[in-house]
Amino acid sequence: MRKIIVLTCILSILVPAVLLVGCGGSGGSSSATPEGAAKAFWTAALKGDSDASWGMLSKSLQTLVKSKAEWAKIQNTSSPTATVEVGKATIKGSTATVKVTVKNAGTAITTSDVSLEKEGGAWKISMP
């Protein structure tokens, strides 16, 4: 549980309100909606899959982090027992916000509004 809290704090620093999106950056079906992108991002992040979660970040957020190697250091955690619930997206043009709740053993650990932007036809985690 501590690792989830640490990951949440780190992600909250990078994207005030938390990061989250898509599938390896290829624009797969999970990135077709903001909700799918947010869920896919958190699922990858909680599994410790920094390669997949890196591809789900917007280009501007990747630039802020600087490199995939830096992202792997920041996201150096996993919690395979945690689950992710997403609410309905609020979409305004090419940006969206999705409420995401991370749970462990059925107990909510954190709930945050996640910002996304449409990039190359796929929804990506972005800065608010």
N, C-alpha and C positions, 0 to 999 in steps of 0.2 A: 504494500500500500504506500510506503514511503516513496518508492520509485515513481509511482504514478503522480504523487504530489510534486516531487521534484521535476518530473517531465512537464507537468502542467505549469509550474512556475517559470521554467525555462521558456516554454512556448509562449506564455503570457508576456514575457519580456520582449520576445521577438515580434509578436503580433499582439499588441494590447487587446486582449479579449480572447486570445488563443488562436492557434493555427489549425487548418484542416483541409484534402482533395484527391480525385482522379485515380488512375492506375498506371504507375510508372511513367507518367507524363505522355503516354501514347494517345490519350484521349479516348480510352476504352469506355464501355457502357457505364461504368460506375461514375464517370465524370460528366455524364450527360445531364445530370441534375445537380444543383448545389447540395441537396441532401445526400445523394449518392457519393459525391466527391468528399464531403465532410466525413461521412461514415468510413469510407475507404481510407482516408488519411489517418484518422484516429486508430483504426484497426491495424494499419501498418505500423504506426508509431508505437502502439502498445505492445506489438509483437517484437519491437526492436528492429524493424526492417527499414533502416535508414535509406537504403537504395530506392525502395518503392516510395517512401514518404518524400524524399528529395524531389522526385519527379512530379509530385503533386503540389509543389510550391510554385507560386507565380514567378516569372522571370525577375521581377523587381525584388521579391523576397529572397530569391536565390542570390541576387547581387548583394543584398544586405548581409546575408550569411557569409558570403565570399566564396565558399567552395563546398563540394560534396563531402570532402574530408572533415571540414569544420562542422558541417551538419551532423556527421556521424558522431563526432565528439560530444556535441550538444545533446544529441538524442540517444546517448549511450545508456539506455535502460529498456526494460521490457516488463510486461505484466500480462502474460497470456491468459490469466483468469478474468481480467477486466472485460467489461462489455461496454458498448457504445449505443446510445439512443440519440436520435436526431429528431428535431421538430420540423415543422413546415418552414420552408424558406420564404424570406421576404426579398423579392427580386425587384431591382430598380435598374432597368437597362442592362448593362453588362456587369453589374455588381449585385451581390446578394449577401444576406446574413442568415445564418442558421444557428439555432440554439442546440448545443451539444451537451449531453450529460454522460459522464464516465462513471460507471458503477463497478464495484467489486463486491462479490457475494450478495448482489441485490441491493447494496447500499450505495447511494449517490456519493461520489467523492468530490466531484466538481461539476458545475454547470456554467457554461460560457457561451457568449454569442461569438460566432466565428465568421470572419469576413472572407468572401470569395470574389473572384473576378473571372469573367469569361475570357479565355486566352486561346486563340487558335481553335475555337469551337468546343473547348473543354473548360469546365469549372476548376479553378485552382485556388488554393489558400493564399490570401493576400493580406496586405496591411489595411487596417480600417481607414 
